[in-house]
Amino acid sequence: MNAKFIGAVVTAAAMLGLGGCAGMDRQSQNTVGGAVVGGVLGGAVGGTGGAVLGAGAGAVIGNQMTPPRRY
């Protein structure tokens, strides 16, 4: 496939996915963001297994790094 086409599809999917996060609270956004970053980094280092482990670890870290809400 053409590299430009693949890039356009990935960009469109990312934009649609990020649009769905508008109604989420900050902790949920950080959890999803951590999972995405962890999955990408884990996949780059360890293939599919690394992506799965990285996504799980990133989700936990993103969730726990969210500061508590002040009411």
N, C-alpha and C positions, 0 to 999 in steps of 0.2 A: 504494500500500500504506500501511497504517497505520504511522506513525513509531514507535509503541511496539512493534509486532511486529518491525520491522526492528532496533530496539535490542536486543530480547530475543534475536533470532537471532545478532546480532553478539556479544553478551555470552556466549551459550552456546558459540559457536565459539571464542572467545578462551579460555574456561575449559578446553575440551577440548584446545585446542592447547597451553596452558601445562602441563597435566597430563602431556603427552608429554615434557616437558623434564626430568622428575624424574631420569632416569637419565643425563643428559648431563653431561659435565665442564664446568668453568667456562668454558673457552675456546669450546666449542661454544655454550653459552648466550649468551655475549656476542656471538658471530657472528650467531646468529639474532636476538637483540635489536637489534643494530645494523642488520640488514637490515630488520626491521619498522619501526623508527623512521625510517630513511632512506627507505624506500618510502613511508611516510605523508607525510613532509615533502616529498619529491620530487613526489609526486602532487598535493599541495596547491599547489605552486609551478608545476610544469610539465606537469601532466596525466599521461598514460600513459607517455610517454617519460621524463619526470622521475621517475616512480615506479620505473621499471626502473633508471635510472642511480643514483637515490638508494639503492635497495635494495642494489645492488652496492657502492657506496661505503660504505654503512653496515656491510655485512658485513665488508669489509676493515678498516675502522676498529675495529669491535668485536673482531675477531680479534686485531689488533695491539695493542690497548689492554689486553689481558689480561696481568696480571703473570706472570712465569715461576713454575712450581711449585717449591716447596722440598721436597726429600725428606728 
